[in-house]
Amino acid sequence: MSQYAPKIGIIGLGEAGNLGDDLILIATIDAVYEALPEAEVSYLSHGQKLDWSALGKSRGYPRVPIGIPQQFEIPFIRQNNRSFSDRDVVIFGGGGLLQTSHSSIRPYTWLSYLPESGKGNPRIVATGLGLGPISDKWLRKLKAMGTPFDKAWVRDSNSVALARNDLGWTVEQCRDFIDREFLRTIHTSEIKSQGADKSLGVALREWPGFSVEDAVRHIESIAKIENCEEVVFFVLESNQGTGMDVNFSRVIARKLALKTSMVVYQADELDEFISRMSSVDVAISMKLHSSAIWAMQDIPMYPIFYAPKVAALFGQEYKGFQIVDSKLIVPSESNGTPSAKSTILDELSNQIRSPESLGARFSALDRLRYQLIRLAISMKARIFNLVTNRKRAAK
């Protein structure tokens, strides 16, 4: 290989205060450095910084990756598609980036970071990606636009069906980044609960139709079945220790007639958080990556299916929101389905040549329209927060 250091970019939700997305970022960087130890790696950062000095030492990175801060687009002034325009290859994903359950404009938000296509522009590889739910409006738009990726792997059969049947995209299936192979590389310390009480770990997220009362009844029922005296809530996603899932878990904890405690994920305490998860005896798991971690630790689980990705992890068909009243096992990963890591190794194993992307992109008019929509949404949210805070202060 020549002396030229390949430049690799990563677009995802890393450093946004979400344990699963931070693990995905680490797994992606692991794969890049394994394939190209001389690479210069940059990634999209959302500000809640991981301890890269410690991670680099423990994981043997040849150099620290560079975080590119997420910034709000300003029409004609600041464009997301310039953030990774100097890369040779851009890795998009994994995780559920392309969906509209959180925001009606989210598909644009993520795809806006893709540099322009054509000769001399980075090749785009999407892998470990989860698709959906996507609104009918965006399904029509993305199908008409065509696939934005030069190669693409998605993490479950539902995403494969959506991509092929509804979007007309060419994709293959791979495993999620956070599989047993990767989790074995995470250092954990053995932490045992103080005292002899049996403990129930709980990892939930706020979700439409899942009430506090539903959660309380279910937790108390499982605690009784399992003879648990203590409930430990694990919040895998927060904004500097606050947020919807923190509040949701806190309200539930207050209503339980059991001893409770709460552990909220912080990016600079990743190993400690996972170690603490290993200390419980049994778990109720709603989050995808809490389920993967507890499965790796052989901790029995009562899952809650809120999305196809969670049901798929347990080898179950998704039939809508379901609170499971029995313990389920996460089956062994299929040997026939490649890991997300292996897709990166395969794509980067050959010498990086002159970059070229053939993927579809938004037109200049579309970009301007979506930027203005995002700006309007942001302004409405700020006005709402300002009015709400003033009303609270006046009371």
CORRAVEN-V13856 format. One line per field, one symbol per residue. psi: psi as a letter, one per 40 degrees, with the letter a starting at -180 (. if undefined). Layout:
BEGIN
psi: ???
END
This chain:
BEGIN
psi: iiehhihhihhafifeehdddddddddddddddddgdeihhiihhedghigdddddddefhdihihhhhhihihhedhhdeedfeeidhhhhaaigdgieddheedddddedehiiiiheiihhhhifhhhiihiddddddddddiheidihhieiddddddddddefihiihiiidgaddddeehhiihhiihaehhihihhiihhhegiddddddddddddddefheihhhhhehigfeiidddddddddddehfihiihhhhhdefddddddddeeidiihhdidddddddddefhiihihheiddddddefihhfihhhheihihhiiihdehiiddddddddedihhahihheiiiiidddddddddddddddddddddddddddddde.
END
